[in-house]
Amino acid sequence: MDDLDRRILNTLQLDSSHTNAELAELVHVSPPTCLRRVKQMHEAGIIERQVTIVAPEKVGARLTAIVEITLDVQAAERMDEFERHVAGEAAVMQCYRVAPGPDFVLIVQVADMPAYHALAHRLFAAHANVRNVKTYFSTFRSKFETRIAV
């Protein structure tokens, strides 16, 4: 990855809706070169996907919960099973295996407290291998960034 790739990535991370011609102009290269570089970064897996970021409160998902999960049995297959279990839930925005401490940290976005309770029952209370759940509710989001410094 060279300086041009970094310029392209930094520009796309700020706004991926640019046309190829606009992007090329912003990073000071020809459109064919820009298109080739972006395609190469997609193929190499550097660019995983391009998305639209939605304001959660504008679409009714006003409650953010940070959830620590400790499993009863931490065998690899049981950890994988739990990951598959939560991956199918649209409200789970992010899932991390962590150490030390809990086994997982989840970032969850739901409409309100009743929606969180329903999710917690579905994902945690009904799952036989969940030993402990500790949830923190966000009262204010002071920073949210998706950009990776490259």
Long-range contacts (C-beta under 8 A, 24 or more apart in sequence): 1-46, 1-150, 4-29, 4-33, 4-37, 5-37, 5-41, 5-46, 5-150, 6-150, 8-34, 8-37, 8-38, 8-41, 9-41, 9-46, 9-47, 9-148, 9-150, 10-147, 10-150, 12-38, 12-47, 12-50, 13-146, 13-147, 13-148, 14-147, 16-50, 16-51, 53-146, 56-109, 60-111, 61-91, 61-109, 61-110, 61-111, 62-111, 62-112, 63-109, 63-110, 63-111, 63-112, 63-113, 63-115, 63-116, 63-137, 63-138, 64-107, 64-108, 64-109, 64-137, 64-138, 64-141, 65-106, 65-107, 65-108, 65-109, 65-110, 65-116, 65-135, 65-136, 65-137, 65-138, 66-105, 66-106, 66-107, 66-108, 66-135, 66-136, 66-137, 66-138, 67-104, 67-105, 67-106, 67-107, 67-108, 67-124, 67-133, 67-134, 67-135, 67-136, 68-101, 68-102, 68-104, 68-105, 68-132, 68-133, 68-134, 68-135, 69-102, 69-103, 69-104, 69-105, 69-106, 69-124, 69-130, 69-132, 69-133, 70-102, 70-103, 70-130, 70-131, 70-132, 70-133, 71-103, 71-104, 71-129, 71-130, 71-131, 72-128, 72-129, 72-130, 72-131, 73-129, 74-103, 78-129, 79-103, 81-129, 82-127, 82-129, 82-130, 85-123, 85-127, 86-123, 89-119, 89-122, 89-123, 91-115, 91-119, 92-123, 102-132, 102-134
